[in-house]
Amino acid sequence: MRRGTFPRRTVFAGLLAAVAVVYLCLVGMVETFTTVRLVEGWVTLGRVLIVLPPALAGLLVVRPRTAAGRTEAPPPRVGIAAGAVVGLICGTITAIGVALVDVFPDSAVRAIFGSVTPGLINVLTFGRSLAVGLVMLVAMTIVVGALGAALGVVPSTARRPITVALMVVLLMGMLQNVVRTVLVQLGLPASWLYSVRFGGLTLVGSVVAFAAVAALAALWGIRGGDVKERLRLIRSETQPEGRRAALGLGVMLLILLLAVLPLLLGSFLSAVLGRVGIFLLMGLGLNIVVGYAGLLDLGYVAFFAVGAYSTGILTAAANSGSSLHPGLNFFEAIPIVIVIAVVTGLLIGAPVLRLRGDYLALVTLGFGEIARVLVTSDWLKPLLGGAQGLIAIPAPSIGSISFRDPKPFYYLALAFCLVAVFVAWRLSDSRVGRAWSAMREDEQVAEAMGVSTVKYKLLAFGTGAAIGSMSGALFAVQIGSLSPASFTILVSITALAIVILGGMGSLPGVVLAAFALIGIPGFLTEFQQYQLLIYGAVLIGIMILKPEGLIPNVRRSRELHEEEREQDAWLQAGGEPTATIAVGAEAAVERPVE
């Protein structure tokens, strides 16, 4: 370990942890989430937000680093001491901030930082006097910083089960409404796992959950490699017909699980899943444009608006606010809506055929804003309702079943999503999908090899628009009315966040990201006001730690990590890292780095 590098890293990590804690306090998340009890007793989500930054900073500060071709890691004692120092710096700066707040009048502080309330100070001082509470705060951050560093220096065989078990316990505490509802619907006792009086996991339930998950993770760490190898051998030895049968069986089991979800979750949570389905459709459509074809579209909300308003106009009653009201059935209107969206996609795609990268993103962003202006304009007010929007959009129905009810609407959204997944999956391995991949990797080379980039760009825009219009159609019939305020740039950003978080070009990744970004905030109503902040933090973390996404596409992952693998293989083969050192004014030689 080079002298001076590790101490500087330790101080920097402590400062970052302090900034994170202070920021979470100033935006009000710590006080707001104090009411969310994860484990009965002391553990609330607000207190977890206080200890999480120093723990993560302690974990990261002892992470092995590669320098000059060598992997460097501090000794365990030094690493744990560094974690304690990280916690000390974080806790001291936070305590100084609390002390400064106590010095100034309450009204003066509140005038600048509205979230700095007596309730927040009470949380940070644990309900004790200022001096005692601040000492407890600093001591707590020192302990959690040291624990985070200790977790970082233990072998991965122990670190991984502990980390997974902690994450699962915290997630079970946050999703207690979901898990408790499922247990009740299944007729299983839930009082041993969740406290009826205080809320959150019981002490017994948290210990049992932690032990069970840690044991399973440890067992997987021991046997997981063998299981993967056997599955790989079975897959390689199995005939294509057998692999297709196994894949079909897995898909059927997944569809069966999705079909019984409303029966387990009830009406309220089914409504959340219906909203997840709407944004999943948007993510699937944008994944074709961005993930498959590599066309960065920031105006995807235009297709969402086209689908919603087309459905509203074609199905709404005479008093909807539109001068055109054919009164079609929803299922009759959907093919027409898709055709309108495809034409719109071609009209938007045609002017931007020669643009790429940032220029394409800016132009499509402009198209999205044009769509928003048009739906609010007086010119189209007789058709689209202007700023008042459209009302009296009927719910689709089959017999006596109304699809506006949460459970039937979930099944309608699920059917649309399954169709979109099937279309995207078939396209990914087709001639069209391979042409899109070639365009994404290098458009000029693809064109030189005979790929008609104009044709396939228009096809990507048209296909993405068709799937995006279906999400707009579902949105229109779920709400029953439309307002221009629902079609802002934020919709495009949310869809793009789903694609990036899941992994560009990855269908399972898009599905998982839609559940993570839309479903979890829907289940946790306390997160609604901080949704954009959480989106930003998640995207930053993904870009730094896992740029290929949660479930990366194989080709995309190869593109991002091919250079790293080549460098690692060269070092393992005995290569010696070199640096270019200038000699004189005209020459340069490569010498080994010392």
C-alpha positions as CSV (number, residue, x, y, z in Angstrom):
1,M,0.0,0.0,0.0
2,R,1.5,3.3,-1.1
3,R,2.2,5.7,1.7
4,G,-0.3,8.4,2.1
5,T,-2.9,7.0,-0.3
6,F,-4.9,5.0,2.3
7,P,-5.2,7.8,4.9
8,R,-6.4,10.3,2.2
9,R,-8.9,7.7,1.0
10,T,-10.2,7.2,4.6
11,V,-10.7,10.9,5.2
12,F,-12.4,11.4,1.8
13,A,-14.8,8.4,2.6
14,G,-15.6,10.0,6.0
15,L,-16.4,13.3,4.4
16,L,-18.6,11.7,1.7
17,A,-20.5,9.8,4.4
18,A,-21.0,13.0,6.4
19,V,-22.3,14.8,3.3
20,A,-24.7,11.9,2.6
21,V,-26.1,12.0,6.2
22,V,-26.5,15.7,6.3
23,Y,-28.1,15.8,2.9
24,L,-30.6,13.1,3.9
25,C,-31.4,15.1,7.0
26,L,-31.9,18.4,5.1
27,V,-34.2,16.9,2.5
28,G,-36.4,15.5,5.2
29,M,-36.0,11.8,4.5
30,V,-34.6,10.9,7.9
31,E,-37.5,12.4,9.9
32,T,-40.2,11.3,7.4
33,F,-39.0,7.7,7.4
34,T,-38.6,7.5,11.1
35,T,-42.3,6.4,11.2
36,V,-41.5,3.4,9.0
37,R,-40.6,0.7,11.5
38,L,-38.5,-2.1,10.1
39,V,-37.9,-4.1,13.2
40,E,-39.9,-3.6,16.4
41,G,-38.0,-1.6,18.9
42,W,-35.3,0.8,17.7
43,V,-34.8,0.0,14.0
44,T,-36.7,2.4,11.8
45,L,-36.0,3.3,8.2
46,G,-35.0,6.9,9.3
47,R,-32.3,5.5,11.6
48,V,-31.1,3.1,9.0
49,L,-30.5,6.1,6.7
50,I,-28.3,7.6,9.4
51,V,-26.1,4.6,9.8
52,L,-26.1,3.4,6.2
53,P,-23.6,6.0,4.8
54,P,-20.8,5.4,7.3
55,A,-21.3,1.7,7.1
56,L,-21.0,1.7,3.3
57,A,-18.1,4.2,3.4
58,G,-16.3,1.8,5.8
59,L,-17.0,-1.1,3.5
60,L,-15.7,0.7,0.4
61,V,-12.6,2.2,2.0
62,V,-11.2,-1.3,2.6
63,R,-12.1,-2.6,-0.8
64,P,-9.0,-3.9,-2.6
65,R,-7.7,-1.5,-5.3
66,T,-5.6,-2.2,-8.3
67,A,-2.6,0.1,-8.7
68,A,0.4,-0.4,-11.1
69,G,-0.8,-3.9,-11.9
70,R,-0.9,-5.0,-8.2
71,T,-4.0,-5.5,-6.0
72,E,-3.6,-3.7,-2.7
73,A,-5.7,-4.2,0.4
74,P,-5.1,-2.9,4.0
75,P,-4.5,-5.4,6.8
76,P,-7.6,-6.3,8.7
77,R,-6.7,-4.3,11.8
78,V,-5.8,-1.3,9.8
79,G,-9.0,-1.6,7.8
80,I,-11.3,-1.8,10.8
81,A,-9.5,1.1,12.4
82,A,-10.0,3.1,9.1
83,G,-13.7,2.2,9.2
84,A,-13.9,3.6,12.8
85,V,-12.1,6.8,11.6
86,V,-14.6,7.1,8.8
87,G,-17.5,6.8,11.3
88,L,-15.8,9.3,13.6
89,I,-15.5,11.9,10.8
90,C,-19.1,11.3,9.7
91,G,-20.5,11.5,13.2
92,T,-18.4,14.5,14.2
93,I,-19.5,16.6,11.2
94,T,-23.1,15.6,11.7
95,A,-22.9,16.5,15.4
96,I,-21.4,19.8,14.7
97,G,-24.3,20.6,12.4
98,V,-26.8,19.7,15.0
99,A,-25.0,21.8,17.6
100,L,-25.0,24.8,15.2
101,V,-28.7,24.4,14.7
102,D,-29.2,24.5,18.4
103,V,-27.2,27.8,18.6
104,F,-29.3,29.7,16.2
105,P,-33.0,30.5,16.7
106,D,-35.4,27.8,15.4
107,S,-37.2,30.3,13.0
108,A,-33.9,31.4,11.5
109,V,-32.9,27.8,10.6
110,R,-36.3,26.9,9.4
111,A,-36.4,29.9,7.1
112,I,-33.5,28.4,5.1
113,F,-33.8,24.6,5.7
114,G,-37.5,23.8,6.1
115,S,-36.8,20.2,7.0
116,V,-34.7,21.0,10.1
117,T,-37.4,20.6,12.7
118,P,-37.4,19.8,16.4
119,G,-38.5,16.3,15.3
120,L,-35.3,15.8,13.3
121,I,-33.1,17.0,16.2
122,N,-35.0,14.6,18.5
123,V,-34.2,11.7,16.0
124,L,-30.5,12.6,15.8
125,T,-30.1,12.9,19.6
126,F,-32.2,9.8,20.3
127,G,-34.6,11.8,22.5
128,R,-31.8,12.6,25.0
129,S,-30.3,15.9,25.9
130,L,-28.1,17.6,23.3
131,A,-24.7,16.7,24.8
132,V,-25.7,13.0,25.6
133,G,-27.4,12.6,22.2
134,L,-24.5,13.9,20.2
135,V,-22.1,11.6,22.0
136,M,-24.4,8.7,21.3
137,L,-24.6,9.7,17.6
138,V,-20.8,9.9,17.2
139,A,-20.3,6.6,19.1
140,M,-22.9,4.9,16.9
141,T,-21.3,6.1,13.6
142,I,-17.9,4.9,14.8
143,V,-19.3,1.5,15.6
144,V,-21.2,1.1,12.3
145,G,-18.1,2.4,10.3
146,A,-15.9,-0.2,12.0
147,L,-18.5,-2.9,11.4
148,G,-18.8,-2.0,7.7
149,A,-15.0,-2.2,7.4
150,A,-15.0,-5.5,9.3
151,L,-17.5,-6.8,6.8
152,G,-15.2,-5.7,4.0
153,V,-12.1,-7.5,5.3
154,V,-13.7,-10.9,6.0
155,P,-13.6,-13.5,3.3
156,S,-16.2,-13.3,0.6
157,T,-17.6,-16.7,1.7
158,A,-18.8,-15.0,4.9
159,R,-19.3,-11.5,3.6
160,R,-21.8,-12.4,0.9
161,P,-24.3,-14.4,3.1
162,I,-24.3,-11.6,5.7
163,T,-24.8,-8.9,3.1
164,V,-27.6,-10.8,1.4
165,A,-29.3,-11.6,4.7
166,L,-29.2,-7.9,5.8
167,M,-30.6,-6.7,2.5
168,V,-33.4,-9.3,2.6
169,V,-34.4,-8.4,6.2
170,L,-34.5,-4.7,5.4
171,L,-36.5,-5.4,2.3
172,M,-39.0,-7.5,4.3
173,G,-39.3,-4.7,6.8
174,M,-40.0,-2.2,4.1
175,L,-42.5,-4.4,2.2
176,Q,-44.3,-5.6,5.3
177,N,-47.7,-4.6,3.9
178,V,-47.1,-6.8,0.9
179,V,-45.6,-9.8,2.8
180,R,-48.2,-9.7,5.5
181,T,-51.1,-9.5,3.0
182,V,-49.7,-12.5,1.1
183,L,-49.4,-14.5,4.4
184,V,-53.0,-13.6,5.4
185,Q,-54.4,-14.5,1.9
186,L,-52.6,-17.9,2.1
187,G,-54.1,-18.5,5.6
188,L,-50.7,-18.5,7.3
189,P,-50.0,-16.9,10.7
190,A,-48.2,-13.6,10.3
191,S,-48.1,-12.4,14.0
192,W,-44.8,-14.3,14.7
193,L,-43.1,-12.5,11.8
194,Y,-44.6,-9.0,12.0
195,S,-45.5,-7.1,15.1
196,V,-49.2,-6.2,15.3
197,R,-48.7,-3.6,18.0
198,F,-45.6,-1.8,16.8
199,G,-45.3,-2.7,13.1
200,G,-42.2,-4.1,11.4
201,L,-40.6,-7.4,11.9
202,T,-40.6,-9.0,15.3
203,L,-37.2,-9.7,16.9
204,V,-37.8,-13.4,16.5
205,G,-39.0,-13.0,12.9
206,S,-36.0,-10.9,12.0
207,V,-33.5,-13.3,13.5
208,V,-35.2,-16.3,11.8
209,A,-35.3,-14.5,8.5
210,F,-31.6,-13.4,8.8
211,A,-30.4,-16.9,9.7
212,A,-32.5,-18.7,7.0
213,V,-31.3,-16.3,4.2
214,A,-27.7,-16.3,5.4
215,A,-27.7,-20.2,5.5
216,L,-29.2,-20.4,2.0
217,A,-26.7,-17.8,0.7
218,A,-23.8,-19.7,2.3
219,L,-25.0,-23.0,0.9
220,W,-25.3,-21.4,-2.6
221,G,-21.8,-20.1,-2.2
222,I,-20.5,-23.6,-1.5
223,R,-22.6,-25.5,-4.0
224,G,-23.7,-22.8,-6.5
225,G,-20.7,-23.3,-8.8
226,D,-21.4,-27.0,-9.1
227,V,-25.1,-26.4,-9.8
228,K,-24.3,-23.8,-12.5
229,E,-21.8,-26.2,-14.0
230,R,-24.3,-29.1,-14.1
231,L,-26.9,-26.8,-15.6
232,R,-24.5,-25.7,-18.2
233,L,-23.6,-29.3,-19.0
234,I,-27.3,-30.3,-19.2
235,R,-28.0,-27.4,-21.4
236,S,-25.1,-28.2,-23.8
237,E,-26.1,-31.9,-23.9
238,T,-29.8,-31.3,-24.3
239,Q,-31.2,-31.2,-27.8
240,P,-32.8,-27.9,-29.0
241,E,-36.2,-29.4,-28.7
242,G,-35.6,-30.2,-25.0
243,R,-34.2,-26.7,-24.3
244,R,-37.3,-25.2,-25.9
245,A,-39.5,-27.4,-23.8
246,A,-37.7,-26.4,-20.6
247,L,-38.0,-22.8,-21.6
248,G,-41.7,-23.1,-22.3
249,L,-42.2,-24.8,-18.9
250,G,-40.4,-22.0,-17.1
251,V,-42.5,-19.4,-19.0
252,M,-45.7,-21.2,-18.1
253,L,-44.8,-21.3,-14.4
254,L,-44.0,-17.6,-14.5
255,I,-47.3,-16.8,-16.2
256,L,-49.1,-18.9,-13.6
257,L,-47.4,-17.0,-10.8
258,L,-48.3,-13.6,-12.3
259,A,-51.9,-14.8,-12.7
260,V,-52.4,-15.6,-9.0
261,L,-50.7,-12.4,-7.8
262,P,-54.0,-10.3,-7.5
263,L,-55.5,-13.2,-5.4
264,L,-52.6,-12.9,-3.0
265,L,-52.2,-9.1,-2.9
266,G,-55.7,-7.7,-2.9
267,S,-57.2,-4.7,-4.7
268,F,-54.9,-1.9,-3.6
269,L,-51.7,-3.7,-4.4
270,S,-53.2,-5.0,-7.6
271,A,-53.7,-1.3,-8.6
272,V,-50.0,-0.7,-8.0
273,L,-49.2,-3.7,-10.2
274,G,-51.4,-2.3,-12.9
275,R,-49.4,0.9,-12.9
276,V,-46.2,-1.2,-13.1
277,G,-47.7,-2.8,-16.2
278,I,-48.2,0.6,-17.9
279,F,-44.6,1.6,-17.3
280,L,-43.3,-1.8,-18.2
281,L,-44.9,-1.5,-21.6
282,M,-43.2,1.9,-22.0
283,G,-39.9,0.4,-20.9
284,L,-40.3,-2.5,-23.4
285,G,-41.0,-0.1,-26.3
286,L,-38.2,2.3,-25.4
287,N,-35.8,-0.7,-25.0
288,I,-36.3,-1.5,-28.7
289,V,-35.4,2.0,-29.7
290,V,-32.5,2.5,-27.2
291,G,-31.4,-0.9,-26.2
292,Y,-31.7,-2.8,-29.5
293,A,-31.1,0.0,-32.1
294,G,-29.0,2.4,-30.0
295,L,-31.2,5.4,-30.8
296,L,-31.3,7.7,-27.7
297,D,-34.9,8.9,-27.6
298,L,-35.8,11.4,-24.9
299,G,-39.2,12.3,-26.4
300,Y,-40.8,8.9,-25.9
301,V,-43.7,10.6,-24.0
302,A,-45.0,11.6,-27.5
303,F,-46.0,8.0,-28.3
304,F,-47.4,7.6,-24.8
305,A,-49.6,10.7,-25.4
306,V,-50.6,9.6,-28.9
307,G,-51.8,6.3,-27.5
308,A,-53.7,7.8,-24.7
309,Y,-55.4,10.6,-26.6
310,S,-56.2,8.3,-29.6
311,T,-57.9,5.9,-27.2
312,G,-59.8,8.7,-25.5
313,I,-61.1,10.2,-28.8
314,L,-62.1,6.8,-30.3
315,T,-63.8,5.4,-27.2
316,A,-65.1,8.5,-25.3
317,A,-68.7,9.6,-25.1
318,A,-70.2,12.7,-26.6
319,N,-69.6,14.8,-23.4
320,S,-65.8,13.9,-23.4
321,G,-64.7,17.3,-24.5
322,S,-63.8,16.2,-28.1
323,S,-65.7,17.1,-31.2
324,L,-64.8,13.7,-32.6
325,H,-66.4,10.7,-30.7
326,P,-66.9,7.6,-32.8
327,G,-67.8,5.6,-29.6
328,L,-65.8,2.5,-30.5
329,N,-65.2,-0.3,-28.1
330,F,-61.7,-0.4,-26.5
331,F,-60.7,-3.6,-28.3
332,E,-61.9,-2.2,-31.6
333,A,-60.0,1.0,-31.1
334,I,-56.6,-0.6,-30.2
335,P,-55.6,-1.6,-33.8
336,I,-56.4,1.9,-35.0
337,V,-54.4,3.4,-32.1
338,I,-51.4,1.3,-33.0
339,V,-51.6,2.3,-36.6
340,I,-51.8,6.0,-35.6
341,A,-48.8,5.5,-33.3
342,V,-46.7,3.8,-36.0
343,V,-47.4,6.6,-38.4
344,T,-46.4,9.1,-35.7
345,G,-43.2,7.1,-35.1
346,L,-42.3,7.2,-38.8
347,L,-43.0,10.9,-38.9
348,I,-40.7,11.6,-35.9
349,G,-38.1,9.2,-37.1
350,A,-37.8,10.4,-40.7
351,P,-36.3,13.9,-39.9
352,V,-33.6,12.4,-37.5
353,L,-32.3,9.6,-39.7
354,R,-28.8,11.1,-40.0
355,L,-28.6,12.2,-36.3
356,R,-27.0,10.1,-33.6
357,G,-25.9,10.4,-30.0
358,D,-26.5,13.7,-28.2
359,Y,-28.0,15.4,-31.3
360,L,-30.6,12.7,-31.6
361,A,-31.5,13.0,-27.9
362,L,-32.0,16.8,-28.2
363,V,-34.1,16.6,-31.3
364,T,-36.3,13.8,-29.9
365,L,-36.6,15.8,-26.7
366,G,-37.9,18.7,-28.8
367,F,-40.5,16.4,-30.4
368,G,-41.7,15.3,-26.9
369,E,-42.1,19.0,-25.9
370,I,-43.9,19.7,-29.2
371,A,-46.4,16.9,-28.4
372,R,-47.1,18.5,-25.0
373,V,-47.6,21.9,-26.5
374,L,-50.0,20.5,-29.1
375,V,-52.3,18.8,-26.6
376,T,-52.6,22.1,-24.7
377,S,-53.0,24.3,-27.8
378,D,-56.2,26.1,-28.7
379,W,-55.7,24.9,-32.3
380,L,-56.4,21.3,-31.3
381,K,-58.7,22.1,-28.4
382,P,-61.9,21.0,-30.3
383,L,-60.3,17.6,-30.8
384,L,-58.1,17.1,-27.7
385,G,-59.9,19.2,-25.1
386,G,-57.0,21.7,-24.7
387,A,-55.8,22.3,-21.1
388,Q,-59.0,20.7,-19.7
389,G,-58.2,17.4,-21.4
390,L,-60.7,14.7,-22.0
391,I,-63.2,13.1,-19.7
392,A,-65.8,10.3,-19.7
393,I,-63.4,7.7,-21.2
394,P,-65.3,4.4,-20.7
395,A,-63.7,1.4,-19.1
396,P,-63.2,-1.6,-21.4
397,S,-65.4,-4.5,-20.4
398,I,-66.2,-8.1,-21.3
399,G,-69.7,-9.0,-20.2
400,S,-70.1,-7.9,-16.6
401,I,-66.3,-7.6,-16.0
402,S,-65.1,-4.0,-16.0
403,F,-61.4,-3.6,-16.5
404,R,-61.3,-0.4,-14.6
405,D,-61.4,-2.4,-11.3
406,P,-57.9,-3.1,-10.1
407,K,-57.8,-6.8,-10.4
408,P,-59.3,-7.1,-14.0
409,F,-57.2,-4.2,-15.1
410,Y,-54.1,-6.0,-13.9
411,Y,-55.0,-8.9,-16.1
412,L,-55.5,-6.6,-19.1
413,A,-52.1,-5.0,-18.5
414,L,-50.5,-8.4,-18.1
415,A,-51.9,-9.6,-21.4
416,F,-50.6,-6.5,-23.2
417,C,-47.2,-6.9,-21.5
418,L,-47.0,-10.6,-22.5
419,V,-47.7,-9.6,-26.1
420,A,-45.0,-6.9,-26.0
421,V,-42.4,-9.3,-24.4
422,F,-43.1,-11.9,-27.0
423,V,-42.7,-9.4,-29.9
424,A,-39.5,-8.0,-28.4
425,W,-38.1,-11.4,-27.7
426,R,-38.7,-12.6,-31.3
427,L,-37.3,-9.5,-32.7
428,S,-34.1,-9.7,-30.7
429,D,-33.0,-12.9,-32.3
430,S,-34.3,-12.2,-35.8
431,R,-32.6,-10.7,-38.8
432,V,-34.1,-7.3,-37.8
433,G,-32.6,-7.6,-34.3
434,R,-29.2,-8.5,-35.6
435,A,-29.4,-5.4,-37.9
436,W,-30.3,-3.2,-34.9
437,S,-27.3,-4.7,-33.0
438,A,-25.0,-3.9,-35.8
439,M,-26.3,-0.3,-36.0
440,R,-25.9,0.1,-32.3
441,E,-22.3,-1.1,-32.2
442,D,-21.1,0.9,-35.3
443,E,-23.6,2.5,-37.7
444,Q,-21.1,3.3,-40.4
445,V,-19.7,-0.2,-40.5
446,A,-23.2,-1.7,-40.5
447,E,-24.1,0.6,-43.5
448,A,-20.9,-0.4,-45.3
449,M,-21.8,-4.1,-44.8
450,G,-25.2,-3.6,-46.5
451,V,-27.5,-2.9,-43.6
452,S,-30.1,-0.3,-44.6
453,T,-29.9,2.0,-41.6
454,V,-32.7,4.2,-42.8
455,K,-35.1,1.3,-43.1
456,Y,-34.2,-0.2,-39.7
457,K,-34.2,3.1,-37.9
458,L,-37.7,3.7,-39.1
459,L,-38.7,0.2,-38.1
460,A,-37.3,0.8,-34.6
461,F,-39.2,4.0,-34.2
462,G,-42.4,2.5,-35.5
463,T,-42.2,-0.7,-33.3
464,G,-41.3,1.4,-30.2
465,A,-44.2,3.8,-30.9
466,A,-46.6,0.9,-31.3
467,I,-45.7,-0.6,-27.9
468,G,-45.6,2.8,-26.3
469,S,-49.1,3.6,-27.6
470,M,-50.5,0.5,-25.9
471,S,-49.2,1.8,-22.5
472,G,-50.9,5.2,-23.2
473,A,-54.2,3.3,-24.1
474,L,-54.1,1.5,-20.8
475,F,-53.3,4.7,-18.9
476,A,-56.4,6.4,-20.5
477,V,-58.8,3.6,-19.6
478,Q,-57.4,3.2,-16.1
479,I,-57.8,6.8,-15.2
480,G,-61.0,7.5,-17.2
481,S,-59.8,11.0,-18.1
482,L,-56.8,12.7,-19.6
483,S,-54.9,15.9,-18.7
484,P,-51.9,17.4,-20.4
485,A,-50.1,17.5,-17.1
486,S,-49.7,13.7,-17.3
487,F,-47.5,13.9,-20.4
488,T,-44.3,15.7,-19.3
489,I,-40.7,15.0,-19.9
490,L,-40.7,13.1,-16.6
491,V,-42.5,10.2,-18.3
492,S,-39.7,9.8,-20.8
493,I,-37.1,10.0,-18.1
494,T,-38.9,7.4,-16.0
495,A,-39.0,5.0,-19.0
496,L,-35.4,5.6,-19.8
497,A,-34.5,5.0,-16.1
498,I,-36.2,1.6,-16.3
499,V,-34.2,0.7,-19.4
500,I,-30.9,1.8,-18.0
501,L,-31.4,0.2,-14.6
502,G,-32.5,-3.1,-15.9
503,G,-29.9,-3.3,-18.7
504,M,-30.2,-1.9,-22.2
505,G,-31.4,-4.6,-24.5
506,S,-32.3,-7.0,-21.7
507,L,-36.0,-8.1,-21.4
508,P,-35.7,-9.6,-17.9
509,G,-33.8,-6.5,-16.8
510,V,-36.6,-4.2,-18.0
511,V,-39.2,-6.3,-16.1
512,L,-37.1,-6.3,-12.9
513,A,-36.4,-2.5,-13.2
514,A,-40.1,-1.7,-13.7
515,F,-41.0,-3.6,-10.5
516,A,-38.1,-1.9,-8.6
517,L,-38.7,1.7,-9.8
518,I,-42.5,1.7,-10.0
519,G,-43.7,-1.1,-7.8
520,I,-41.6,-0.5,-4.6
521,P,-42.5,3.3,-4.4
522,G,-46.1,2.3,-5.0
523,F,-46.1,-0.2,-2.2
524,L,-44.3,2.3,0.1
525,T,-46.4,5.5,0.0
526,E,-43.8,7.3,2.1
527,F,-41.4,7.2,-0.9
528,Q,-43.7,9.1,-3.3
529,Q,-42.4,12.6,-2.5
530,Y,-38.8,11.5,-2.9
531,Q,-39.3,9.4,-6.0
532,L,-37.2,11.6,-8.3
533,L,-34.4,11.8,-5.7
534,I,-34.4,8.0,-5.4
535,Y,-34.4,7.7,-9.2
536,G,-31.3,9.9,-9.5
537,A,-29.4,8.1,-6.7
538,V,-30.2,4.7,-8.2
539,L,-29.1,5.8,-11.7
540,I,-25.8,7.2,-10.4
541,G,-25.1,4.1,-8.4
542,I,-25.9,1.8,-11.4
543,M,-23.6,3.8,-13.7
544,I,-20.8,3.6,-11.2
545,L,-21.1,0.1,-9.8
546,K,-22.9,-1.9,-12.6
547,P,-23.0,0.1,-15.8
548,E,-24.4,-2.8,-17.8
549,G,-27.6,-2.9,-15.6
550,L,-29.1,-5.3,-13.1
551,I,-29.6,-8.1,-15.6
552,P,-27.4,-7.2,-18.5
553,N,-27.8,-8.2,-22.1
554,V,-25.0,-10.6,-23.1
555,R,-23.9,-8.5,-26.1
556,R,-24.0,-5.3,-24.2
557,S,-22.1,-6.7,-21.2
558,R,-19.5,-7.9,-23.7
559,E,-19.1,-4.5,-25.2
560,L,-18.6,-2.9,-21.8
561,H,-16.2,-5.4,-20.3
562,E,-14.2,-6.8,-23.2
563,E,-11.4,-4.4,-22.8
564,E,-11.2,-5.1,-19.0
565,R,-11.0,-8.9,-19.6
566,E,-8.3,-8.5,-22.2
567,Q,-6.2,-6.4,-19.7
568,D,-6.7,-8.9,-16.9
569,A,-5.7,-11.8,-19.1
570,W,-2.6,-9.9,-20.2
571,L,-1.6,-9.3,-16.6
572,Q,-2.2,-12.9,-15.6
573,A,-0.1,-14.0,-18.5
574,G,2.9,-12.2,-16.9
575,G,2.6,-8.9,-18.7
576,E,4.2,-5.9,-17.0
577,P,2.3,-2.6,-16.9
578,T,4.1,0.1,-18.7
579,A,3.8,3.9,-18.8
580,T,5.0,6.2,-21.6
581,I,7.8,8.4,-20.4
582,A,9.0,11.3,-22.6
583,V,12.7,11.3,-23.3
584,G,14.1,14.5,-24.7
585,A,11.8,16.6,-26.9
586,E,11.2,14.2,-29.8
587,A,11.1,10.6,-28.5
588,A,9.2,8.5,-26.1
589,V,9.9,5.0,-24.7
590,E,7.8,2.6,-22.7
591,R,9.2,1.7,-19.4
592,P,7.9,-0.6,-16.6
593,V,6.0,1.3,-13.9
594,E,7.8,1.0,-10.6
